[in-house]
Amino acid sequence: MFVCALPRRVWFAWLMLAGGWLLTAPLAQAASLDSQRVAFRQAYAAAQQGGSEWRKLAVDLHDYPLYPYLEVAALEHDIQQIDRTTVQDYLQRYPDLIPAADLRRDFLLELARRQDWNDFLAMYQPGLGDALSCDALQARLAGGDKLDFDKDLAALWLKPDLPAACDPVLSAAHDQGLLSEARLWSRIERAADAGQSGTIADLSDWLAPDDQPGAQRLVLALRTPAAAVAAAAGWPDDPLARQAATMALAQLARRDSDAADTAWQQLQPRFSFSEPQRGRILYALALFRATDFADDALARLIALPVALQSDATREWRVRVALARQDWPAVLAAIEAMPTIQQQDDEWRYFRARALAALGREAEAEPQFSALANQATFFGFLAADRLAQPYAICPLQLADDPQGERALLDNPGLLRAFELQAVDLPLPARREWTRALQGANQTTLRLAADLANRRGWYDRAVFTLTSGDALHLYDLRFPLASQDGLVPQAEQAGIDPAWAYGILRAESAWLTDAHSAADARGLMQLVPETAALVAKRSGLDWGGGDTLYDPAVNIALGTRYLAQLAQRFEGAPWLSSAAYNAGPNRVDQWLAARGTLAPDLFIATIPFKETREYVARVMAFSVIYDWRLHGKAVPMTYRMPAVGLPYELPNAMTARKSIDCPATVAGQSIASATAPSASP
């Protein structure tokens, strides 16, 4: 053959050249892509300033997948100056892109602001939200149309709260005589049920003068229930006053159960409450007396009629009994639950815990054993009680080159990956969601794996949420060593596995996570707290936006964890509670119930969010410890009794082995393989 006929030296040289080309071609492509990303970032920053200067920086980006994002950034900046022709030109060129839909919506809002109703109606499409629906009605009104309640307003009227854009339309409907007393009261009732006092206040002005005080009492009950119950002594015993008093007492019970109980004793003979109203008040008092751990809480919960009970009242009956360590009452409360509620892992664990506390170990052990087969908070607690290995059964996705190629041929997914690569995570997630809409589980798992390999860790966390996919631990609990968590945790003097657990519970690896309380980034730090931590730790502080930088966030987050740990004698479980609810609240709970064992204390934390948060962090810490070391420090090691010092794990600390019980290992996963059961 031709190749064999070549002289040895020529053949060797040809191989070297060919091999060099095979190696350099991908490198050249990567270099080209890197240069495009650099150029895109520069052009995008310019485009966000408006105008056309960005085009000079984007001359080599016309074939780059994110080019349309440049133009729309400039248009969005200049939204108050651009015209309909400019917007329509963009929409025609990119009709199916997410930025095009955003531009249409934002330009319609601008046209409504201008009251350019002709252009608005020319571009409007239904289904863009309540504000634009109302703007469209306002556009028609401006053209001389009349409103038809059933056709134009009935759907909006069912909503207890509407945007300000609907105010002119509702005023027009009122002027047309479409808002009858019956219609006004039907919406007021829905708003009252939804707690929307502003809607009631707005509508009350259109009521007959004699009816306005009744509506205003509803507003007072929702906004300031303490003032409402104080004023209720002078209210008439009519239906609206009874409704307002019921709402006020239920609201007040949530905030101050003692005050609500006192007010109930005073108002009960004053009003002819209906049975449903009495039930609502008694339910609220029983539930919130329990969350306050009042002396009469358990008796009230037991006395609550069956028809008034709920999952919440039944579970709080257990929690109050746990706080008292009244083990017969714990068992009785769990037995009073419906079967499906009893099957929750928490109540299975505390049933076994109560049986053990009562000396009924033979009954408790099989229940602990069944729980110990699960890689969960209560599963790990049960395994620790039985001194058993942890049941962690890792699986891995099988290679699927053909499936990967198909995914990488998806333009939307390519845009998602590029947006993530250029640090635009929010639009990246939107492209991801649209590109994978309707995809099967195999495709979703493969896409999550592709994202994970690109350092986009949160996709796997949010995708692999049920069934056998929960065993894909390498994807669901990434280590992400490039962000420096392990060395930062070690420098701060805390356990890296715990820090990983906090990060995973706080943000699920969303680098741009932002809470309603202004907590930011991977470890969800509030800027004010981060600034104090930086000052105390001698770290640089560049302002709140730097918290979206993973390296900055982790450096400060680990130091803040260390400060909390110092306050709570190093105990990770208490420090985790403080990280979520604040150290002052934890101090209050310790003052009230600090003699309880850690598992009982966690179960009696008043806030559901904090209870579940501590449980997640503790379980995640076990999994991350295993991922880091192949074994795990017992979870109860991280949960020392209140007042006992906690010693940071080290290389000499005994760690538990990991086992995969046959009942769990026998499960299968599509497109996955199971490695050795014991890592």
Secondary structure as GFF3:
##gff-version 3
##sequence-region A 1 679
A	DSSP	alpha_helix	2	5	.	.	.	ID=ss1
A	DSSP	alpha_helix	8	47	.	.	.	ID=ss2
A	DSSP	alpha_helix	54	57	.	.	.	ID=ss3
A	DSSP	alpha_helix	67	77	.	.	.	ID=ss4
A	DSSP	alpha_helix	84	93	.	.	.	ID=ss5
A	DSSP	alpha_helix	98	114	.	.	.	ID=ss6
A	DSSP	alpha_helix	117	123	.	.	.	ID=ss7
A	DSSP	alpha_helix	130	142	.	.	.	ID=ss8
A	DSSP	pi_helix	149	153	.	.	.	ID=ss9
A	DSSP	alpha_helix	154	157	.	.	.	ID=ss10
A	DSSP	three_ten_helix	164	166	.	.	.	ID=ss11
A	DSSP	alpha_helix	167	175	.	.	.	ID=ss12
A	DSSP	alpha_helix	181	194	.	.	.	ID=ss13
A	DSSP	alpha_helix	197	204	.	.	.	ID=ss14
A	DSSP	three_ten_helix	209	211	.	.	.	ID=ss15
A	DSSP	alpha_helix	212	223	.	.	.	ID=ss16
A	DSSP	alpha_helix	225	231	.	.	.	ID=ss17
A	DSSP	three_ten_helix	232	234	.	.	.	ID=ss18
A	DSSP	alpha_helix	239	255	.	.	.	ID=ss19
A	DSSP	alpha_helix	257	267	.	.	.	ID=ss20
A	DSSP	alpha_helix	275	291	.	.	.	ID=ss21
A	DSSP	alpha_helix	297	303	.	.	.	ID=ss22
A	DSSP	three_ten_helix	306	308	.	.	.	ID=ss23
A	DSSP	alpha_helix	311	324	.	.	.	ID=ss24
A	DSSP	alpha_helix	327	335	.	.	.	ID=ss25
A	DSSP	alpha_helix	339	342	.	.	.	ID=ss26
A	DSSP	alpha_helix	345	357	.	.	.	ID=ss27
A	DSSP	alpha_helix	361	371	.	.	.	ID=ss28
A	DSSP	alpha_helix	377	386	.	.	.	ID=ss29
A	DSSP	beta_strand	390	391	.	.	.	ID=ss30
A	DSSP	beta_strand	396	397	.	.	.	ID=ss31
A	DSSP	alpha_helix	401	408	.	.	.	ID=ss32
A	DSSP	alpha_helix	411	421	.	.	.	ID=ss33
A	DSSP	alpha_helix	425	435	.	.	.	ID=ss34
A	DSSP	alpha_helix	441	453	.	.	.	ID=ss35
A	DSSP	alpha_helix	458	463	.	.	.	ID=ss36
A	DSSP	three_ten_helix	467	471	.	.	.	ID=ss37
A	DSSP	alpha_helix	473	476	.	.	.	ID=ss38
A	DSSP	three_ten_helix	481	483	.	.	.	ID=ss39
A	DSSP	alpha_helix	485	492	.	.	.	ID=ss40
A	DSSP	alpha_helix	496	507	.	.	.	ID=ss41
A	DSSP	alpha_helix	527	537	.	.	.	ID=ss42
A	DSSP	three_ten_helix	544	548	.	.	.	ID=ss43
A	DSSP	alpha_helix	550	567	.	.	.	ID=ss44
A	DSSP	alpha_helix	572	581	.	.	.	ID=ss45
A	DSSP	alpha_helix	583	593	.	.	.	ID=ss46
A	DSSP	alpha_helix	598	603	.	.	.	ID=ss47
A	DSSP	alpha_helix	608	629	.	.	.	ID=ss48
A	DSSP	three_ten_helix	635	638	.	.	.	ID=ss49
A	DSSP	beta_strand	658	659	.	.	.	ID=ss50
A	DSSP	alpha_helix	662	665	.	.	.	ID=ss51
A	DSSP	beta_strand	672	673	.	.	.	ID=ss52
###
